[in-house]
Amino acid sequence: MYVFDQIYIAIEGVTGVGKNEFAKTMVKKLKAKKLFDCYHNNPFINNFFKDPEGVDLATQLSFLISRYELLSNFGYDDLFNQRTVSNFIYEKDKIYSSYILSNDFKYSLYSKISSKYQKNLTKPDVVVYLRSADDRWLFDKIRYRDRNFEKSITLEYVAGLNESYDYFFNNYSETPLIVVNIDKYSKSFDQLADTIIEKLKDGLTNKVEI
């Protein structure tokens, strides 16, 4: 069981669902340390949607190494002295690698590297999964934010990735999990954060849905 004043929470969800915005809300509410992944640091991301088969493995490995470095630098002093909120879990790369890597050789190589890196990394105490069943809504949000590397993204890609996220978290059992059905939640992220914090204070040991 976690200690609330030292809790480590990871916010996850498919691209476009509002993961980063909500993670920032939780950081502010909890006065927590921010442990955020950043796509800007990946030198291959701008070419991924233009030439996925050409840079898919390089893109994934770059993300993997970046996340590993973030988590490996997250030590015991961080765990025992403050609350922490991240906008990813290390295992998210399993979702992307199984979906985007273009052949079995690339997937096998990637999986071996990922497994070696994963050893001894600190797991979050609780994961919050923001989910949406509305692929069109996700696609429209992605297009609206107008990131340069996402200009070539397709609805088909978003729908397939969303399905992969759902499959992963339907089978997730590594930590307590809070599933938030964004399609059915009409309140603000500020109010959602308050609701989740109350549940965290009560103590979570399994999966709950909001």
Secondary structure by P-SEA (a helix, b strand, c coil): cccccbbbbbbbbccccaaaaaaaaaaaaacbbbbccccccccccccccccccccaaaaaaaaaaaaaaaaaaccaaaaacbbbbbccccaaaaaaaacccccaaaaaaaaaaaaaaacccccccbbbbbbbccaaaaaaaaaaacccccccccaaaaaaaaaaaaaaaaaccccbbbbbccccccccaaaaaaaaaaaaaacccccccc
